[in-house]
Amino acid sequence: MLKHGQELEEEQEELAEHQPLEQEDLNFERWKRRPLPKRTLHQKIDDLKKYLWNAETNEFMGRSGKSWSLILLFYAALYMFLAAMFGGCLFCLMWSISPYHPTFNDRVMPPAQLTVSGSPLAGMTMAPHLEGHDIAFNASDRKSWKKYVRSMDEHLRSYNDGAQDRKNIRCTQDRYFMQDDLEESAERKACQFKRSWLGDCSGLQDPHYGYSQGRPCILLRMNRILGYLPGQGKPINVTCGVKKGPPEALGLIQFFPKSFFDLKYYPYYGKLRHVNYSSPVVAVRFAGLQYDTHFQIQCKLNGKDIINDSPTDRYLGSVTFSLTVGA
């Protein structure tokens, strides 16, 4: 009888499971999560205080003193290890490189153009260089050329005669100024290059460098290359000509003090050893160009081991700029 009664109960439970749900069971609103009652500002402040310091469990921000100690110990050991590793790497780097000459060159070029006769590639820069390589002004408008005059003053400030007399020596030889016999860290002497040698482009006789007369000057300098001996014993010459525009309208071109870079200013030994080194300058004056004519002018370095016609780098061994002068 007991067994029969249990079987009846199981059958009734199965029937109850298969019975359709009542209407009240289909009311899903009753199963939605009821919103928590809003807490007052005082309750929020109490919860924050309890989070910061729980007096019952002696926990600060949810952690015990032991837990915080282990965390601080772990991060202290981690950052000490990272600092030691960084210091070791830095020490190895500084120990393996020389402060006087670069170990590697970060300029990547095809091997056929890297060197000529074992010498590095030479480039040239110009001044003024404000708005790219474009010079355009009106001779009668002071505001249009004042910025170029200011740029010329800035570039020639270190070439003042007084500063050159104090810092550098007067060199008369027409050969490379070799100082390799000195200790690696010894300071090298530098030859003078005085501003007054630039004549009409020095800014001494004419503080406007010819811009107020429509006869502008520009400055050309070879890039500094550590240990470079340009020209294989012969000076590097500079020539300027019209690349685009009427060549006959360019007129007379004057060079100061010469149209080449003297050998006595090479080699360059770097900033740490050649502290007072002054790069030689060639000043170019366009003394008779035609007004209101647009020129594209290219100035080139010419000499042995000089590349000035590279198909992959138009700035190698030359500099190109546009020049427009209005009345």
N, C-alpha and C positions, 0 to 999 in steps of 0.2 A: 504493500500500500504506500509506503514512504517513497519507494522508487517511482511509482506511478504518479504521485503528487508532484515530484520534482519535474517529471516530463511535462506535466500540464503547465507548470510555471514557465518553463522554457518556451513552450509553444505560444503562450500568451505574450511573452516578451518579444518574440519574433513578429507576432501580429502587430504589436504596438510600434515596432520599428517601421513597418510598412504602411502604417496608417498615414493618411494625408495630414499635413501640418495645419494647425488651427490658424485662424486669421490673425490672432495676436502674435503668433510665432513669426508671421511674415512681416511684422512691423519692425523694419531694420533700424528705425530711429532709436529704439530702446537699446540697441547694441552699440551705438556710437559712443566714443569716448567723451565723457563729460569734461568740459573745461575746468581747469584748476581754479580755485578761487583766487582773485587778485590779492597780492600781498601789499601791505602798506609800506611806505618808505621806511618806517621804523623797523619792520621785520626784515627788509632787505639789508639795512645797516647791521642788524644783529647777525644775519647770516654771513655777511662779509667779515665781521669781527671774529665769528667762530671759525671761518675758513683761515683767516690769518693766524689765529691762535686759539686752539681748542684746549681749554684748561682741563677738560675731563680726560683726554687722551695724551696731553702734552705734545701736540703736533702743531707744527708751523707749516701752513699752506699744504696741509694734507699729508705731511711727512714727519716722521719722528727725527730726533736729533741724530740717531745712528744712520738713518737713511740719507740725510743731508751730508753727513760726514763722508760716507762712501762715495756719494756723487762728486763732491768737491775733490776728494782724493783722486778719483778716476780722471777728471778733467785736468787737474793739475799735472798729473803724470803724462797725460796725452799731449798737452801743450808744451810741456818741457821737452818731450821727445821730438815734437815737430820743430821747436826752436833750435834744438841741438842739431837736428838734421839739416835745417836751413843754414845754420851757421857753418856747419862742416862743408856743405856744398859751396857756400860763398868763399870760404877760406881756400878750398881747392881751386876755385876759379881764379881768385886773385893771385894765388901762388903760381898758376900755370901761364898767366898772360903777362905781357910786358906793358907798362904804362907809356912807353916811348914809341912803340910802333905796333900797328895792328897785326894780329895773327892771321885773320881771315879778311877777305874783301867780300862784302855782301852784294856787289853788283855782278849779276849773271849775264854774260854775253856769249855768243858763239865763240868757240876756241880760236877760230881764224881771225877774230877781231879783238881778242883780248890784249895782245901785245904785238908790237912791231919791233924786231931786233931786240927783244927782251925788255922793252920799256913799256910802262903803263900808258893808257890812253889819256890825251890831254883835252881839256875843254876850256871854254872861255865864258866869262860873265861880263855884263855891261852895267853902267850906271849913266843916267838915272834909270831905275827900273821900278815904276810905280803901277802902271796899268798894263801889266803884261809887257810886251815888247813894242808898245805903241807910243810914239811921241808926236803930239799934235798941239799946236798953239798958234796964236797970233802975236806977232812981234809988238804991236801997238797995245795989246791987252795984257797988263801986268799980271792980272789974276790967272790968266791962262798958262803962264810959264813960271810963275813964282814957285810952284811945287817942285818943278825940275831943278831950279836953282837951290832950293832947300836940300834936295836929295844929293846934289853935287857937293854942297858944303859938308854934309854928314859923312860922305865917303872920303873926303880929303882932309878931315880934321886930324887924323893920326899922322898925316904927312907934313904937318906944319914944320917949317925949318927949325924952329927952336926945339921942338920935341925930338926931331931926328938928330940934331947935334948932341943932345943930352944922352940919348939912348943907344945910338948906333955909331958905327965907325965909317969913315970915308974910304971906299975901296976904289982902287985905280986899275986893278988887273982885269984883263979881258978873258978870263977863264973861270972855271967852276971854283967856288969857294969851299974847298973840301976841309972838313973838320972831323974826320973819322978817327983821327989818332987820339982824340980826347976820350975820357971815360964816358960810359953810356949816359950817366946821369948829369954830366957836366953841362953847364949852359953854353950854348953856341953864340958867337957874335953874329951880328946882322949888318949888312951894308946899308948905308943911308940911301933913301930915295926922298928927295925934298920936293915939296909942293911947288916951289919957285921954278923948278926945272920944266914944268908944264907950260910955261910961257903964257900965251893968250888964253889958255884953258885952265890956268891955275886959280882963277878967281881973285888974284891979288891986284892986277892992273884993271881988270874988268870984273867986278863982283857979280855980274849977271851971266858970266860964261858965254857971252855972245847971244843969248836968247832975246835980249831986248833989241838987238840989231838984226835978228833973223839969220844969224850965223852961229847956230848952236854947236856946243861941244858935247862929246860923250867920252866916257872912260871905259877902257878895256883892260881886263885882267885875266891872266891864266889861272885856272883852278890850282889850288895848292895840292900837290901830290907828294907824299912823304918819300924822300930819297930820290926823287925824279931828276934825271939829268937830260934835259930836252936838247934836241938838235944834234946829238952826237958830236959835241965840240963846236958847233956853229950856231949863232943866235937864231931864234925863231922870229921870222918876219911876219908882219901884219899887213894885209891888203883889204881894202874896202871897195865895193862896187855895187852897181845897181842890179838887183835881181828882177824887179818888175818896175817898169816906168821908163821914161825917156832918159837914156844915159847922158845926153848932151845937156840936159837941164840940171844935172847935179852940180856942175861947176867944179871949182877947185877944192881939193881935200888936203888938209894939212895935218901932220902928225907931230906930237910933242911928247917927250923931248926927242924921240927917235921913232922910227916905224918898226922897231924890233925890241925884244926883251933880252937884256944883257945876261950873259952867262954867270956873272958874279953873284947873282941872287939865288943861285941854285947850287946844291940841293937844299930842300927845306927839311928841317929836322923835327918838326912837330911843335905843338904849343908849349910843352913842358920844357923843352931844351932850347927852342928858338923863341924865347919869350918876347923879344922886341922886333920880331921879323916883320918887315913891310914888303908886301908883294909889289913888284914893279908894275907900273901903269903906263899904258900908251893912250894918250889923249888924241881924239880925232875931232877936227873942226871942219865943218862944212861951210866954207867961206863964200861960196857963190851960187848956192842952189836957187832955183826958180820958185817964186812964191806960188801958193795955191796949186801945187802939184804934189800928187801922192807918189811917194817912193817906197819901195821895199828894198832895203839895203842889207847886204850880207858882208860881214867882216870875217876874214879867215886867218887861221894860223898856217904858216907855210914853213916847212923845214923837214929835215930828216926825222923819221919815226913819227911824223904827224899825219893823222888821217882827218881829212876835212870834207870828204865826199862819200861818207858812209850811206848806203841805201836804207839802213835800218835805224839810224840815229842822226837826224838832221842837225842836232845841236853839237855833235861831236866835232871838235876842232874849229867851230865857227859859231857865230851868233847872228841871227837875222832879226831885224826890227823894221817897223814902218815909220816913216818920217813925213810929216806934212806941216809946212810953215805958211801961215797967212800973213798978209801985210797988216 
